[in-house]
Amino acid sequence: MNKSLLIVAHGSRRAASNDEVRTVAARVAAAADGRFTRIACAFLELAPPSIPEGLTGLIAEGAEHIVVVPYFLAAGRHVTEDIPAEVARVRGAHPGIRIDIAPYLGTAHLMPELLLQMSEPAPRADPQPR
Amino acid sequence: MNKSLLIVAHGSRRAASNDEVRTVAARVAAAADGRFTRIACAFLELAPPSIPEGLTGLIAEGAEHIVVVPYFLAAGRHVTEDIPAEVARVRGAHPGIRIDIAPYLGTAHLMPELLLQMSEPAPRADPQPR
């Protein structure tokens, strides 16, 4: 079963911010250890690819199940309405493909540990986690 | 030595988003296991307390060393210019207090693992760390 992951960020007018998201997606791919066939990113606005473009790209590559992870810290309108609306459009066009929306990043169980890790003196010696 | 942590978020017109940051700060405090005397949050704009208010509040409570962690996913102007400028104002007024700015959240080593964890089916069975 081709299960793929789409990391969805807001998108920025600042190209470097969008590139940071692309880099995070590449780091997730390196850490995924076979959990997903393909890992990509998409943007709600201001940068390509859009969410429908990202989803249809994965479907064109054979995805049968796609998990969308919102790369957002708070449950604003983007998370509660805009991303689900974009995903719903693609679900309607591809009824045979399962597309799930995961909880947004800000709810991660590991977030407190992450923030404590950020607060430790650099260089942080912890190895790249799997 | 009183070492305290200030989690700095952007701030939102949406009160629930600011409350999410306050909740994250409380979760960090619960997970900190004595690494910090006090843990608080502050906002760059749109919500209280401001960064100077947050810092001076911790100083009033006895902080001698404060670590500021930017709760931001990308290195935009807020991270590179605005937060350092606010911190610099307080450093100038309190030269005896050490205030460090940690790397921003988006650079966390654990971020790929966090995103992979978000993508797993709910309910996520992993225990609250620490």
Boltz contact constraints between the chains, C-beta under 6 A:
constraints:
  - contact:
      token1: [A, 5]
      token2: [B, 119]
      max_distance: 6.0
  - contact:
      token1: [A, 14]
      token2: [B, 76]
      max_distance: 6.0
  - contact:
      token1: [A, 17]
      token2: [B, 74]
      max_distance: 6.0
  - contact:
      token1: [A, 17]
      token2: [B, 76]
      max_distance: 6.0
  - contact:
      token1: [A, 20]
      token2: [B, 74]
      max_distance: 6.0
  - contact:
      token1: [A, 20]
      token2: [B, 106]
      max_distance: 6.0
  - contact:
      token1: [A, 27]
      token2: [B, 112]
      max_distance: 6.0
  - contact:
      token1: [A, 28]
      token2: [B, 112]
      max_distance: 6.0
  - contact:
      token1: [A, 28]
      token2: [B, 115]
      max_distance: 6.0
  - contact:
      token1: [A, 31]
      token2: [B, 112]
      max_distance: 6.0
  - contact:
      token1: [A, 67]
      token2: [B, 119]
      max_distance: 6.0
  - contact:
      token1: [A, 69]
      token2: [B, 115]
      max_distance: 6.0
  - contact:
      token1: [A, 69]
      token2: [B, 118]
      max_distance: 6.0
  - contact:
      token1: [A, 69]
      token2: [B, 119]
      max_distance: 6.0
  - contact:
      token1: [A, 74]
      token2: [B, 17]
      max_distance: 6.0
  - contact:
      token1: [A, 74]
      token2: [B, 20]
      max_distance: 6.0
  - contact:
      token1: [A, 76]
      token2: [B, 14]
      max_distance: 6.0
  - contact:
      token1: [A, 76]
      token2: [B, 17]
      max_distance: 6.0
  - contact:
      token1: [A, 102]
      token2: [B, 118]
      max_distance: 6.0
  - contact:
      token1: [A, 102]
      token2: [B, 119]
      max_distance: 6.0
  - contact:
      token1: [A, 103]
      token2: [B, 118]
      max_distance: 6.0
  - contact:
      token1: [A, 108]
      token2: [B, 114]
      max_distance: 6.0
  - contact:
      token1: [A, 108]
      token2: [B, 118]
      max_distance: 6.0
  - contact:
      token1: [A, 109]
      token2: [B, 126]
      max_distance: 6.0
  - contact:
      token1: [A, 109]
      token2: [B, 128]
      max_distance: 6.0
  - contact:
      token1: [A, 110]
      token2: [B, 114]
      max_distance: 6.0
  - contact:
      token1: [A, 110]
      token2: [B, 129]
      max_distance: 6.0
  - contact:
      token1: [A, 112]
      token2: [B, 27]
      max_distance: 6.0
  - contact:
      token1: [A, 112]
      token2: [B, 28]
      max_distance: 6.0
  - contact:
      token1: [A, 112]
      token2: [B, 31]
      max_distance: 6.0
  - contact:
      token1: [A, 113]
      token2: [B, 129]
      max_distance: 6.0
  - contact:
      token1: [A, 114]
      token2: [B, 108]
      max_distance: 6.0
  - contact:
      token1: [A, 114]
      token2: [B, 110]
      max_distance: 6.0
  - contact:
      token1: [A, 115]
      token2: [B, 28]
      max_distance: 6.0
  - contact:
      token1: [A, 115]
      token2: [B, 69]
      max_distance: 6.0
  - contact:
      token1: [A, 118]
      token2: [B, 69]
      max_distance: 6.0
  - contact:
      token1: [A, 118]
      token2: [B, 102]
      max_distance: 6.0
  - contact:
      token1: [A, 118]
      token2: [B, 103]
      max_distance: 6.0
  - contact:
      token1: [A, 118]
      token2: [B, 108]
      max_distance: 6.0
  - contact:
      token1: [A, 119]
      token2: [B, 5]
      max_distance: 6.0
  - contact:
      token1: [A, 119]
      token2: [B, 67]
      max_distance: 6.0
  - contact:
      token1: [A, 119]
      token2: [B, 69]
      max_distance: 6.0
  - contact:
      token1: [A, 119]
      token2: [B, 102]
      max_distance: 6.0
  - contact:
      token1: [A, 126]
      token2: [B, 109]
      max_distance: 6.0
  - contact:
      token1: [A, 129]
      token2: [B, 110]
      max_distance: 6.0
  - contact:
      token1: [A, 129]
      token2: [B, 113]
      max_distance: 6.0
